[in-house]
Amino acid sequence: MTEKKYFVLMNKGKDTAQVFHSRQPRGAALKAATRGVTEIHLRERGTNRIHVFKGWKEKVAKGANAPDWLPDMINKANVKKLRIDRN
């Protein structure tokens, strides 16, 4: 089983205080998109890679098996990977 990796959210080429951990960069990007970030640059700790994503949120209907307390329309995060930069 692979270990979780740490991804630091970057803003204008500088690291921020937000660190996401996930096994894949897409999982960390989804967490950032959930918080409303649209231009997502994630620096992978311990490597020279910066994963670049485009993120957005959509209002969608809740699933058929969703609990009753959940509202009818929920926010769903989506991301699209654009590239990997090397520094």
DOKE-502204 format. One record per residue: residue in one letter; chain; y, z, x of N, C-alpha, C in turn. Coordinates in pm, 1 decimal. Example, Ala and Ser with C-alpha at 12.3 -4.5 7.8 and 13.67 -1.06 7.14 Angstrom:
DOKE-502204
+----+----+----------+----------+----------+----------+----------+----------+----------+----------+----------+
| aa | ch |   nnorth |      nup |    neast |  canorth |     caup |   caeast |   cnorth |      cup |    ceast |
+----+----+----------+----------+----------+----------+----------+----------+----------+----------+----------+
|  A |  A |   -569.0 |    780.0 |   1319.0 |   -450.0 |    780.0 |   1230.0 |   -330.0 |    780.0 |   1320.0 |
|  S |  A |   -225.0 |    708.0 |   1285.0 |   -106.0 |    714.0 |   1367.0 |      3.0 |    787.0 |   1290.0 |
+----+----+----------+----------+----------+----------+----------+----------+----------+----------+----------+
end
This chain:
DOKE-502204
+----+----+----------+----------+----------+----------+----------+----------+----------+----------+----------+
| aa | ch |   nnorth |      nup |    neast |  canorth |     caup |   caeast |   cnorth |      cup |    ceast |
+----+----+----------+----------+----------+----------+----------+----------+----------+----------+----------+
|  M |  A |   -116.9 |      0.0 |     83.2 |      0.0 |      0.0 |      0.0 |    124.4 |      0.0 |     88.5 |
|  T |  A |    219.6 |    -85.0 |     55.2 |    339.2 |    -96.5 |    137.3 |    438.4 |     14.6 |    105.5 |
|  E |  A |    516.1 |     45.8 |    204.5 |    617.0 |    150.2 |    189.2 |    741.8 |     93.7 |    120.9 |
|  K |  A |    818.9 |    181.7 |     61.6 |    945.3 |    140.2 |      3.5 |   1046.4 |    116.3 |    114.2 |
|  K |  A |   1133.9 |     20.3 |     91.8 |   1237.9 |    -13.2 |    187.8 |   1371.7 |     32.6 |    132.1 |
|  Y |  A |   1465.9 |     51.5 |    221.3 |   1599.1 |     95.4 |    182.0 |   1696.1 |    -20.5 |    197.9 |
|  F |  A |   1778.3 |    -41.9 |     94.9 |   1875.3 |   -150.3 |     93.5 |   2013.6 |    -90.7 |     67.0 |
|  V |  A |   2108.2 |   -122.0 |    155.2 |   2244.8 |    -70.5 |    144.2 |   2330.4 |   -177.8 |     77.8 |
|  L |  A |   2400.2 |   -141.1 |    -27.7 |   2490.4 |   -233.1 |    -96.5 |   2614.5 |   -253.6 |    -10.7 |
|  M |  A |   2652.4 |   -381.5 |      6.5 |   2769.1 |   -414.5 |     88.0 |   2880.5 |   -469.0 |     -1.1 |
|  N |  A |   3004.7 |   -440.7 |     37.9 |   3121.9 |   -490.5 |    -32.6 |   3219.2 |   -544.3 |     71.1 |
|  K |  A |   3248.8 |   -674.9 |     64.8 |   3339.7 |   -741.5 |    158.8 |   3296.0 |   -723.0 |    303.2 |
|  G |  A |   3166.3 |   -731.6 |    328.7 |   3113.2 |   -723.0 |    464.1 |   3098.2 |   -582.7 |    518.9 |
|  K |  A |   3132.7 |   -482.3 |    441.7 |   3122.1 |   -342.4 |    486.3 |   3019.2 |   -269.2 |    401.0 |
|  D |  A |   2947.6 |   -176.0 |    462.0 |   2851.2 |    -94.4 |    388.5 |   2922.7 |     -1.8 |    291.4 |
|  T |  A |   2860.0 |     21.2 |    175.6 |   2909.5 |    120.2 |     81.0 |   2817.4 |    241.3 |     87.9 |
|  A |  A |   2845.2 |    340.3 |      7.2 |   2764.4 |    461.4 |      5.8 |   2640.3 |    446.8 |    -82.2 |
|  Q |  A |   2627.7 |    334.5 |   -153.6 |   2515.0 |    316.3 |   -244.7 |   2395.2 |    260.5 |   -169.5 |
|  V |  A |   2283.3 |    332.3 |   -177.9 |   2158.3 |    290.1 |   -115.4 |   2052.3 |    285.5 |   -223.8 |
|  F |  A |   1984.1 |    171.5 |   -234.6 |   1875.6 |    153.6 |   -330.6 |   1745.6 |    143.6 |   -253.6 |
|  H |  A |   1637.8 |    197.9 |   -309.1 |   1509.4 |    180.8 |   -243.3 |   1410.6 |    118.6 |   -340.3 |
|  S |  A |   1335.9 |     24.2 |   -286.6 |   1238.9 |    -50.8 |   -363.5 |   1144.9 |   -119.1 |   -264.5 |
|  R |  A |   1033.5 |   -167.4 |   -312.5 |    942.3 |   -239.6 |   -223.6 |    992.6 |   -379.0 |   -191.6 |
|  Q |  A |   1061.1 |   -440.6 |   -287.2 |   1112.5 |   -575.7 |   -270.7 |   1264.4 |   -574.1 |   -287.9 |
|  P |  A |   1334.7 |   -668.1 |   -224.2 |   1480.4 |   -671.7 |   -240.1 |   1523.3 |   -699.9 |   -383.9 |
|  R |  A |   1441.7 |   -772.2 |   -459.6 |   1476.1 |   -802.7 |   -598.4 |   1485.2 |   -675.5 |   -682.5 |
|  G |  A |   1397.8 |   -580.2 |   -658.7 |   1401.9 |   -454.4 |   -732.2 |   1530.9 |   -378.3 |   -707.1 |
|  A |  A |   1574.9 |   -377.4 |   -581.8 |   1701.8 |   -312.1 |   -549.1 |   1818.9 |   -388.2 |   -610.6 |
|  A |  A |   1811.2 |   -521.3 |   -613.1 |   1918.2 |   -601.5 |   -672.2 |   1926.4 |   -578.4 |   -822.6 |
|  L |  A |   1813.6 |   -561.8 |   -889.3 |   1814.7 |   -532.5 |  -1033.0 |   1881.7 |   -398.5 |  -1061.1 |
|  K |  A |   1859.2 |   -301.5 |   -973.7 |   1924.3 |   -171.4 |   -990.8 |   2075.6 |   -184.5 |   -975.6 |
|  A |  A |   2119.8 |   -266.8 |   -880.3 |   2263.2 |   -288.4 |   -861.6 |   2322.5 |   -364.5 |   -980.3 |
|  A |  A |   2249.4 |   -463.3 |  -1031.9 |   2298.2 |   -540.7 |  -1146.4 |   2308.2 |   -453.7 |  -1270.9 |
|  T |  A |   2219.6 |   -357.4 |  -1285.7 |   2225.3 |   -264.6 |  -1398.1 |   2355.6 |   -185.4 |  -1395.3 |
|  R |  A |   2405.7 |   -158.1 |  -1277.3 |   2531.8 |    -84.5 |  -1262.8 |   2654.0 |   -174.2 |  -1274.2 |
|  G |  A |   2633.9 |   -304.0 |  -1298.6 |   2745.0 |   -393.4 |  -1323.7 |   2792.7 |   -474.1 |  -1204.6 |
|  V |  A |   2722.3 |   -470.9 |  -1092.4 |   2761.6 |   -548.5 |   -975.0 |   2719.3 |   -693.4 |   -995.4 |
|  T |  A |   2809.3 |   -789.1 |   -972.2 |   2775.7 |   -929.7 |   -993.3 |   2748.5 |  -1003.2 |   -862.5 |
|  E |  A |   2825.8 |   -976.2 |   -757.4 |   2799.1 |  -1033.8 |   -625.7 |   2728.4 |   -927.9 |   -543.0 |
|  I |  A |   2597.8 |   -944.5 |   -526.5 |   2515.4 |   -840.5 |   -465.1 |   2476.5 |   -883.3 |   -324.3 |
|  H |  A |   2519.9 |   -805.0 |   -225.2 |   2481.9 |   -824.4 |    -86.0 |   2409.6 |   -696.6 |    -44.1 |
|  L |  A |   2280.3 |   -707.2 |    -15.7 |   2199.8 |   -590.7 |     20.1 |   2154.4 |   -603.5 |    165.2 |
|  R |  A |   2196.5 |   -508.2 |    248.8 |   2152.0 |   -505.6 |    387.6 |   2023.7 |   -424.2 |    395.2 |
|  E |  A |   1919.2 |   -485.0 |    446.5 |   1790.8 |   -416.0 |    459.7 |   1795.1 |   -331.8 |    585.8 |
|  R |  A |   1775.3 |   -201.9 |    570.5 |   1780.5 |   -111.5 |    685.1 |   1667.9 |   -142.2 |    783.4 |
|  G |  A |   1700.2 |   -137.0 |    911.7 |   1600.3 |   -157.7 |   1015.1 |   1575.7 |   -303.7 |   1049.7 |
|  T |  A |   1643.2 |   -396.1 |    983.0 |   1628.8 |   -538.4 |   1012.6 |   1767.4 |   -600.3 |   1024.6 |
|  N |  A |   1770.9 |   -730.1 |   1051.0 |   1899.3 |   -799.5 |   1058.3 |   1922.1 |   -886.2 |    934.8 |
|  R |  A |   1857.1 |   -855.3 |    823.5 |   1864.7 |   -937.5 |    702.8 |   1963.7 |   -881.2 |    601.5 |
|  I |  A |   2039.4 |   -972.8 |    540.1 |   2126.4 |   -939.0 |    427.8 |   2084.7 |  -1029.8 |    312.7 |
|  H |  A |   2030.0 |   -970.9 |    207.6 |   1983.0 |  -1045.0 |     90.9 |   2099.7 |  -1062.8 |     -5.4 |
|  V |  A |   2123.7 |  -1186.9 |    -46.6 |   2238.6 |  -1218.3 |   -131.7 |   2186.2 |  -1262.3 |   -268.5 |
|  F |  A |   2235.5 |  -1195.4 |   -372.6 |   2194.8 |  -1222.4 |   -510.0 |   2316.9 |  -1242.7 |   -597.4 |
|  K |  A |   2295.7 |  -1309.6 |   -710.5 |   2394.3 |  -1315.4 |   -818.0 |   2335.1 |  -1232.8 |   -931.6 |
|  G |  A |   2410.6 |  -1139.5 |   -985.9 |   2358.5 |  -1051.6 |  -1090.0 |   2440.5 |  -1057.1 |  -1216.9 |
|  W |  A |   2374.8 |  -1029.8 |  -1330.4 |   2443.5 |  -1025.0 |  -1459.2 |   2362.1 |   -940.6 |  -1556.6 |
|  K |  A |   2430.0 |   -897.3 |  -1664.6 |   2364.5 |   -821.4 |  -1770.6 |   2374.8 |   -898.9 |  -1900.0 |
|  E |  A |   2270.7 |   -887.7 |  -1983.5 |   2268.8 |   -952.8 |  -2113.6 |   2231.3 |   -850.6 |  -2219.7 |
|  K |  A |   2281.7 |   -870.2 |  -2339.7 |   2239.0 |   -790.9 |  -2455.2 |   2119.8 |   -862.5 |  -2517.5 |
|  V |  A |   2006.4 |   -792.2 |  -2528.3 |   1886.7 |   -850.0 |  -2588.4 |   1832.3 |   -752.8 |  -2692.3 |
|  A |  A |   1750.7 |   -804.5 |  -2782.8 |   1687.9 |   -719.8 |  -2884.3 |   1580.9 |   -633.6 |  -2818.8 |
|  K |  A |   1565.8 |   -511.6 |  -2869.2 |   1463.6 |   -423.9 |  -2813.0 |   1325.0 |   -479.1 |  -2845.6 |
|  G |  A |   1225.7 |   -441.1 |  -2767.4 |   1089.8 |   -490.0 |  -2785.0 |   1022.2 |   -431.1 |  -2908.1 |
|  A |  A |    910.9 |   -490.6 |  -2947.7 |    837.9 |   -446.0 |  -3066.5 |    779.5 |   -306.1 |  -3047.5 |
|  N |  A |    744.1 |   -270.7 |  -2926.4 |    683.9 |   -139.3 |  -2899.5 |    785.7 |    -34.9 |  -2854.5 |
|  A |  A |    913.6 |    -65.5 |  -2865.9 |   1018.0 |     26.8 |  -2821.8 |   1025.1 |    148.1 |  -2914.2 |
|  P |  A |   1063.7 |    264.4 |  -2860.7 |   1076.2 |    383.7 |  -2945.1 |   1189.4 |    370.0 |  -3047.1 |
|  D |  A |   1181.9 |    448.2 |  -3153.9 |   1278.9 |    440.1 |  -3263.1 |   1420.3 |    480.4 |  -3220.9 |
|  W |  A |   1431.0 |    572.7 |  -3125.8 |   1562.5 |    621.6 |  -3086.4 |   1641.2 |    518.4 |  -3006.0 |
|  L |  A |   1575.9 |    414.5 |  -2955.7 |   1643.2 |    311.5 |  -2877.7 |   1725.6 |    221.8 |  -2970.3 |
|  P |  A |   1849.1 |    185.9 |  -2932.6 |   1929.2 |     98.5 |  -3019.8 |   1865.0 |    -39.5 |  -3033.8 |
|  D |  A |   1906.4 |   -113.0 |  -3136.1 |   1848.5 |   -244.8 |  -3162.9 |   1878.1 |   -344.9 |  -3052.1 |
|  M |  A |   1996.6 |   -336.8 |  -2991.6 |   2033.4 |   -426.0 |  -2882.0 |   2047.4 |   -343.3 |  -2754.4 |
|  I |  A |   1982.7 |   -387.9 |  -2646.4 |   1986.9 |   -315.5 |  -2519.3 |   2037.3 |   -408.6 |  -2409.6 |
|  N |  A |   2086.9 |   -350.8 |  -2300.6 |   2130.7 |   -428.5 |  -2184.8 |   2011.0 |   -457.3 |  -2095.7 |
|  K |  A |   2000.0 |   -581.4 |  -2050.4 |   1893.9 |   -620.2 |  -1958.5 |   1958.9 |   -684.9 |  -1836.9 |
|  A |  A |   1923.5 |   -638.4 |  -1717.4 |   1978.6 |   -692.2 |  -1593.9 |   1894.4 |   -809.9 |  -1546.6 |
|  N |  A |   1960.8 |   -909.5 |  -1490.1 |   1895.5 |  -1025.9 |  -1431.2 |   1960.7 |  -1055.4 |  -1297.4 |
|  V |  A |   1881.7 |  -1109.4 |  -1204.4 |   1934.8 |  -1149.4 |  -1074.8 |   1875.2 |  -1283.0 |  -1034.0 |
|  K |  A |   1950.7 |  -1354.3 |   -952.1 |   1902.0 |  -1478.6 |   -892.7 |   1931.6 |  -1472.2 |   -744.5 |
|  K |  A |   1828.3 |  -1492.3 |   -662.9 |   1847.3 |  -1486.9 |   -518.3 |   1912.5 |  -1615.9 |   -470.8 |
|  L |  A |   2018.6 |  -1601.3 |   -392.5 |   2090.5 |  -1716.6 |   -341.2 |   2047.6 |  -1752.9 |   -200.0 |
|  R |  A |   2035.6 |  -1651.0 |   -114.2 |   2000.2 |  -1678.8 |     26.5 |   1973.8 |  -1547.7 |    100.1 |
|  I |  A |   1930.7 |  -1562.4 |    225.0 |   1919.3 |  -1449.5 |    316.9 |   2007.2 |  -1480.3 |    436.4 |
|  D |  A |   2102.0 |  -1393.6 |    465.2 |   2187.3 |  -1408.5 |    582.5 |   2129.3 |  -1324.1 |    695.7 |
|  R |  A |   2145.2 |  -1371.3 |    817.6 |   2103.7 |  -1295.5 |    935.7 |   2228.4 |  -1254.3 |   1011.6 |
|  N |  A |   2232.4 |  -1129.4 |   1053.8 |   2350.7 |  -1087.9 |   1129.4 |   2314.1 |  -1050.1 |   1269.1 |
+----+----+----------+----------+----------+----------+----------+----------+----------+----------+----------+
end
